Amino acid sequence: MLTQLINARILTPQGWLKDGSVLIRDGKILEVTNCDLAVIGAQLIDVKGMYVLPGGVEIHAHGGGGRDFMECTEDAFRGAVQTHMKYGTTSIFPTLSSSTVPMIEQAAETCTKMMAEKDSPILGLHLEGHYLNMAMAGGQMPENIKNPDPNEYIPIVENWHCIKRWDAAPELPGAMQFGKYITGKGILASVAHTQAEFEDIRTAYEAGYTHATHFYNAMPGFHKRREYKYEGTVESIYLMDDMTVEVVADGIHVPPTILRLVYKIKGVERMCAITDALACAASDSKEAFDPRVIIEDGVCKLADHSALAGSVATMDRLIRTMVQKADIPLADAARMVSETPARIMGVYDRKGSLQKGKDADIIVMDEDLKIRAVWAMGKLVPETDTLS
């Protein structure tokens, strides 16, 4: 079936198209044009001058809708993914917090099976840990944290090709060997839950760590030891010009002023926004998968208030926070949830922008930046069409 979105403000890689139209057929974008003439035989959808943006590419989310990816089941994966799709996520890399090897293998089996399905929004598995600095564990489960072990990670990588990203603290013994190994296998290596200073970060970058997990969270900034001052992980990453970062753009994990600072220094090409959402995102449930976690002030945190532990945000909230609170232009905010994460994860050839031949992953937002419709691979996501 041929579908045509008309009367739209379309974000393209070249900028905004006013009064444009998007043609969709067989899950692909057939054409993006500034001509609003109806195509014969097309199902016409008038978006009434609203924003038409690329679908969100979520590269760090633990769950949603009351389900957590650490449950490792197909039912849990479907529940969490379908929840996020209603809010503008059209592609996702399900994230596991620090886990045991059997949990990783069970989740990888589920992920592999679901990735093989036609038009699957799941693009690969993201392992956040378990090779992290215990002193910066935050909301991670401490009993699972350890140093990188090649006898452990090599069989996992060799057996499960669905793993597309793996995070680690670069100062740990064996972390450089780990980074070189996984990047050699095409897996994104990301710096996370770390106390690394500049030399660690520079060495890590040379070993293949090109990305930073939830930038500013679970990593120190500028600090003192006795009378002397030292750069933190944050400043070290800023100094690595080509290192990309992701930021939890819920307005709570980092304040809007810091969102704007990251945007000002790293720019839209090297900054993407993530939800870092837990199971309680977009859910009536007030319980997280981890019993230590509570929901308070619109965010997940450890019950002892020692650390934040993930968010309850969805993709649409990231866009609103960046635009309405951090004064980032809508075009750039939209790119930071679509184009930039797609480039970081190596899927920009088919995701992340509204261009002829790419997957028809499209969101429609109104003036208040509320979701009005979502298409994933050309199919309207249930419960999202409020255009009429």
ABEGO torsion letter per residue (X at the ends): XBBBBBGBBBBBAAEBBBGBBBBBBGGBBABBBABABBBBGBBBBBAGGBBBBBBBBBABBAEEGGBBAAAGBAAAAAAAAAAAAAAGBABBBBBBBBBBAAAAAAAAAAAAAAAABBGBABAEBBBBOABBBAAAAEABBAAABBBBBAAAAAAAAAABAABABBBBBAABBGAAAAAAAAAAAGBBBBBBGBABBAAAAAAAAAAGBABBBGBGBGBBBBBBBEABBBBBAAAAAAABAABBBBBBBAGAABBAAAAAAAAAAAEAAABBBBAGBBAABGBABABBABAABBBBGGBBBBAAGABBAEBABBAAAAAAAAAAAAGBBAAAAAAAABAAAAAAAGAAAABGBBBBGBBBBBBBBBAAGBBABBBBGGBBBBGABAAX
